[in-house]
Amino acid sequence: MELKNKRVLVTGGSSGIGLAIARCLVGEGAKVVIGGRRVEMITSSVAELSANGRQAWGVAADIGTPDGRARTLTDALASLGGLDILINNAGGVRAGRLEAISEAEIESMITVDLLAPILLTRAALPALRASGDAMVVNVASGIALIGAPFYTVYAGVKAGLARFGEALRRELKGEGIHVLTAYPGGTDTPMMRSNRAGPELGFSREPASDVAKAIVEGMQSNVFEVIRGGEARAKMIALNQVDPQALDKRFLGLKPALEEAVNDHCAL
């Protein structure tokens, strides 16, 4: 896909991977609206993105609510005059043992990480169809491909988002709307600040700019998926398919240290 002059909405676009994607897109000449909950972050990010004559706007709204989703899409369409690309990037996480995660935290992850992208995509489809050359990008997680202990709910909702994207891609095939799913690994973002796990526990971190560059290159090439983590992650994914018990054993040895390192990981 040629990105110049494309009209793009990026949810969760005021920081982390979302902001890094927005930076790449305006650099390619796209017109971008970023969404997020915090007015001050939206304002400062839009100021950065729109420098040097680039076209960027923002909308402060909570896509976890019906009103927030409606306002996000309405404002984006008003600013852009239509929509060519929807990037479902906003998300939240709460790690820890399942029984230690509150019902409210579980509901928040399901709502923001899965329900909101589905409903926002559904609402955006008429505008995307009108484009004739459109795309939906769902930012899932490497944990959607390899379930990790203490991330049970997060793994479930991100895997759900990934399968939603796969099914939607096939549903829309031949109708002018492509669907791409991205699987970032550990990324150096504000969302990861409360995660104390390091490379020895499988949480190597790469810059958000590298993840964003790979996703944008995937968009330009119309690929189905972008998986980060390099050869090591690829080997783990393959092993998980042919010998999942081997990974069970590996995680068993890491469990005490991993639980301690991620028990306070929360970004909701």
C-alpha positions in Angstrom: 0.0 0.0 0.0 1.2 3.5 -0.8 0.9 5.5 2.4 1.3 9.0 1.0 -2.0 11.0 1.6 -3.6 8.0 3.3 -6.0 8.9 6.1 -5.2 7.0 9.2 -6.7 6.6 12.7 -4.3 5.2 15.3 -5.8 4.3 18.7 -3.5 4.6 21.7 -1.5 6.9 19.6 -0.2 9.4 22.1 2.7 7.2 23.4 4.5 3.9 23.0 4.1 1.8 19.8 1.1 3.9 18.7 3.0 7.2 18.7 6.0 5.5 17.0 3.7 4.2 14.3 2.2 7.7 13.9 5.7 9.2 13.5 6.5 6.8 10.7 3.2 7.4 9.0 3.5 11.2 8.9 7.0 10.7 7.7 5.6 8.8 4.7 3.2 11.6 4.0 0.1 10.1 5.6 -2.6 12.2 7.3 -3.0 10.9 10.9 -5.4 11.2 13.8 -4.2 9.8 17.1 -6.6 8.8 19.9 -6.0 8.4 23.6 -7.5 9.1 27.0 -5.2 11.9 28.3 -5.7 15.3 26.8 -2.2 16.6 27.7 -0.5 13.7 26.0 -2.6 14.0 22.9 -1.9 17.7 22.7 1.9 17.4 23.0 2.0 14.4 20.6 0.0 16.2 18.0 2.2 19.2 18.3 5.2 17.0 17.6 3.6 15.0 14.7 2.3 18.1 12.9 5.7 19.9 12.9 7.2 20.9 9.6 3.9 21.0 7.8 2.9 17.4 8.4 -0.8 16.7 8.9 -1.9 15.3 12.3 -4.8 15.7 14.6 -5.9 14.2 17.9 -9.0 13.1 19.8 -9.1 12.6 23.6 -11.6 9.8 24.3 -11.8 6.5 26.0 -12.4 3.8 23.4 -13.4 1.4 26.2 -16.7 3.2 26.3 -19.4 3.5 23.6 -19.3 7.3 23.7 -15.5 7.3 23.5 -15.5 5.0 20.4 -18.2 7.1 18.7 -16.4 10.3 19.4 -13.0 8.9 18.3 -14.4 7.8 14.9 -16.6 10.9 14.4 -13.8 13.3 15.1 -11.3 11.3 13.0 -13.7 11.3 10.0 -14.3 15.1 10.4 -10.6 15.8 10.5 -9.5 13.5 7.7 -12.5 13.7 5.4 -12.7 9.9 5.3 -10.7 6.9 6.4 -8.3 4.6 4.7 -6.5 2.9 7.6 -7.6 2.0 11.1 -4.9 0.9 13.5 -6.2 -0.8 16.6 -3.3 -0.2 18.9 -4.8 0.8 22.3 -4.5 -1.8 25.0 -4.0 -2.5 28.6 -2.4 -5.2 30.7 -2.6 -6.6 34.2 -0.2 -9.5 35.0 -0.2 -11.9 37.9 -1.9 -15.1 39.0 -5.4 -15.3 37.6 -7.0 -15.5 41.1 -5.2 -12.4 42.1 -6.5 -10.3 39.2 -9.8 -8.5 40.1 -12.9 -8.9 38.0 -12.7 -5.2 37.1 -9.2 -5.6 35.8 -10.3 -8.7 33.7 -13.2 -6.8 32.3 -11.0 -3.8 31.5 -8.6 -6.0 29.5 -11.4 -7.7 27.6 -13.1 -4.4 26.9 -10.0 -2.4 25.7 -8.0 -5.1 24.1 -10.7 -7.1 22.3 -14.2 -5.6 22.5 -13.2 -2.1 21.6 -11.2 -3.0 18.5 -14.0 -5.2 17.2 -16.7 -2.6 17.7 -14.6 0.3 16.4 -13.7 -1.7 13.3 -17.3 -2.6 12.8 -18.3 1.1 13.0 -15.5 2.1 10.7 -16.2 -0.4 7.9 -18.5 1.9 5.9 -15.8 4.6 5.7 -13.1 2.0 4.9 -15.3 0.5 2.2 -15.7 4.0 0.7 -11.9 4.3 0.5 -11.5 1.4 -2.1 -8.0 0.8 -0.9 -8.2 0.4 2.9 -6.5 -1.5 5.7 -7.2 -2.6 9.3 -4.1 -3.1 11.5 -4.6 -5.0 14.8 -1.7 -4.7 17.2 -1.8 -8.0 19.2 1.2 -9.4 21.1 3.8 -12.1 21.0 2.0 -13.6 24.0 -0.9 -14.3 21.6 1.3 -16.8 19.9 3.0 -18.3 23.0 0.9 -18.2 26.1 3.0 -17.2 29.2 2.2 -17.9 32.8 0.8 -14.9 34.8 -0.5 -13.4 31.5 -3.6 -15.6 31.2 -6.2 -12.9 30.5 -3.9 -10.8 28.4 -2.9 -13.8 26.3 -6.5 -14.7 25.8 -7.7 -11.3 24.7 -4.7 -10.7 22.4 -5.1 -14.2 20.8 -8.8 -13.3 20.3 -7.8 -10.1 18.6 -5.4 -12.0 16.3 -8.1 -14.6 15.3 -10.6 -11.8 14.8 -8.2 -10.2 12.4 -7.5 -13.4 10.5 -11.2 -14.2 10.1 -12.0 -10.6 9.1 -9.2 -10.6 6.5 -10.8 -13.6 4.9 -14.3 -12.1 5.2 -13.2 -8.9 3.5 -10.9 -10.6 0.9 -11.5 -9.1 -2.6 -13.5 -6.1 -1.2 -10.7 -3.5 -1.0 -9.9 -3.8 2.7 -6.8 -5.7 3.8 -6.2 -6.8 7.4 -2.8 -7.1 9.0 -2.0 -8.4 12.5 1.1 -7.4 14.4 2.7 -9.4 17.2 5.2 -7.2 19.1 7.5 -8.8 21.6 8.9 -7.0 24.6 9.0 -3.3 23.7 10.4 -0.4 25.6 7.2 1.6 26.2 5.4 3.2 29.2 3.2 0.1 29.3 6.2 -2.0 30.3 7.6 0.2 33.1 6.1 -1.9 35.9 7.4 -5.2 34.4 10.7 -6.1 36.0 11.4 -9.2 33.9 14.6 -9.1 31.8 16.1 -11.1 28.9 16.8 -14.1 31.2 13.0 -14.5 31.7 12.2 -14.0 28.0 11.5 -10.2 28.1 14.1 -8.7 25.9 13.0 -5.2 24.9 13.4 -3.4 21.6 12.7 0.3 20.9 9.2 1.2 19.9 10.6 2.8 16.8 11.9 -0.5 15.5 8.5 -2.2 16.1 6.7 0.7 14.4 9.1 0.6 11.4 8.5 -3.1 10.9 4.7 -2.6 11.1 4.7 0.2 8.6 6.9 -1.7 6.2 4.4 -4.6 6.6 1.6 -2.2 5.7 3.5 -1.0 2.6 4.0 -4.7 1.5 0.4 -5.8 2.3 1.6 -8.7 4.4 -0.7 -10.7 6.6 1.3 -10.5 9.8 4.4 -8.9 11.4 6.0 -11.0 14.2 8.8 -9.4 16.2 11.4 -11.2 18.3 13.7 -12.5 15.6 15.0 -16.0 15.3 14.7 -16.8 19.0 11.0 -16.0 18.9 10.5 -17.9 15.7 12.1 -21.0 17.2 9.8 -20.8 20.3 6.7 -20.5 18.1 7.8 -23.5 16.1 8.5 -25.5 19.3 5.2 -24.5 20.8 3.5 -26.1 17.8 5.4 -29.3 17.7 6.4 -29.9 21.3 4.4 -27.6 23.7 5.5 -29.7 26.7 9.0 -28.6 26.1 7.9 -25.0 26.7 5.9 -26.1 29.7 9.1 -27.4 31.2 11.0 -24.3 30.4 8.4 -22.1 32.0 8.2 -24.4 35.0 11.8 -23.6 35.8 11.2 -19.8 35.4 7.9 -19.6 37.3 9.2 -18.3 40.7 11.4 -15.6 39.3 8.9 -14.7 36.5 6.0 -14.3 39.0 8.1 -12.1 41.2 9.1 -9.9 38.2 5.7 -9.4 36.6 3.4 -9.5 39.7 3.1 -5.7 39.7 2.9 -5.3 35.9 -0.2 -3.2 35.4 -1.1 -0.6 32.7 -4.9 -0.2 32.5 
